[in-house]
Amino acid sequence: MCGEPFAKRDISRRDITRFLAAGAALAGLAACTPESPSPASSASASSASASAASADPATAAPLQPAAAAEPAEVPEAPAAPEPPAAPQAPFNALKTQHSITDPASPWVVVNKHRPLTPLEYAPADLVQPNVRLAVGGEAALLNRTTASAAEQLFAAAARDGVVLALASGYRSFATQAATYNGYASSRGQASADTASARPGFSEHQTGWAFDIADGGGACSFLPCFAEQPAAVWAKANAATFGLVVRYPWMFHDITGYYYESWHLRYIGVEAAMDMTAKGIQTLEEYFGLEAAPGYV
């Protein structure tokens, strides 16, 4: 507008009207534009809003949910008690193969608590083994299985330079009765019971047992036989052939008899080797039976 005098302008009534209208519009537009709040007023507004929120629950900002409570620990159910261990059998499964009561079984246990059934039992398969004999008659007989084992035992000993002889094999009920009665007559029954079996209580009657002697006859049926080559070799090697020393040293409280280093008993290779491996000395212990130190 500067420059030319206002009076010289040619302004119509319409122009003035338009000018006034434009000014009114600008004034209205300015009134609708919000002012930027100052920091102080913003703080006041925030404080007022917080006060209002706390005063009016309905308009208050929703509370943040509390942290979820951890679930209470559920105690573990007590572990089910383990079933009691099965009692250990006095002998392993190997020993269920044969009877320990049948006199025809290689595992029959005959002692002062366990007589033969029947009392006058006699084996049906007695034979004479092909070995060096120190006796004749029925005493030179064994059941067929034991005779075969004796032949193998004697042959193996001979290969090692040890000479064995069969000193006593099968004994019938009648022969055992005569033997026992002879001891009892000369030494008394109590002493006889420590040296000889009563008839019907002898392993010799089964055909599964026999006595050995040294080839030269030294110390036969005497304690000193234990030191002879025949006894030493047999003790070390008998199990290989299914035989054991039936009445070992210092086990008379179990077997009922003092050491008889000459008395061998057939029980089979597997059982004899098992006894040896386990260090078990007597059939009573091996088969889990009670000790039999005396007659009942």
Protein Blocks (a to p, Z undefined) as FASTA:
>chain_A
ZZiafklpccdfklmmmmmmmmmmmmmmmmmpccdddfklmmmmmmmmmmmmmmmmklpc
cdddddddddddddddddddddddddddfbdfklmmbcckbmkbckbccdfklccddfkb
ccfkbccdddddfbehjllgccfklmmmmmmmmmmmmmnopacddfbfcddfklmmmmmm
mmmmmnojklmmmmbccehiafklnopaccdddfklpaihiaklmmpmklmmmmmmmmmn
opacfbaghilmmnopacdfkbccdebjklmmmmmmnopabfklmnopacdfbcZZ
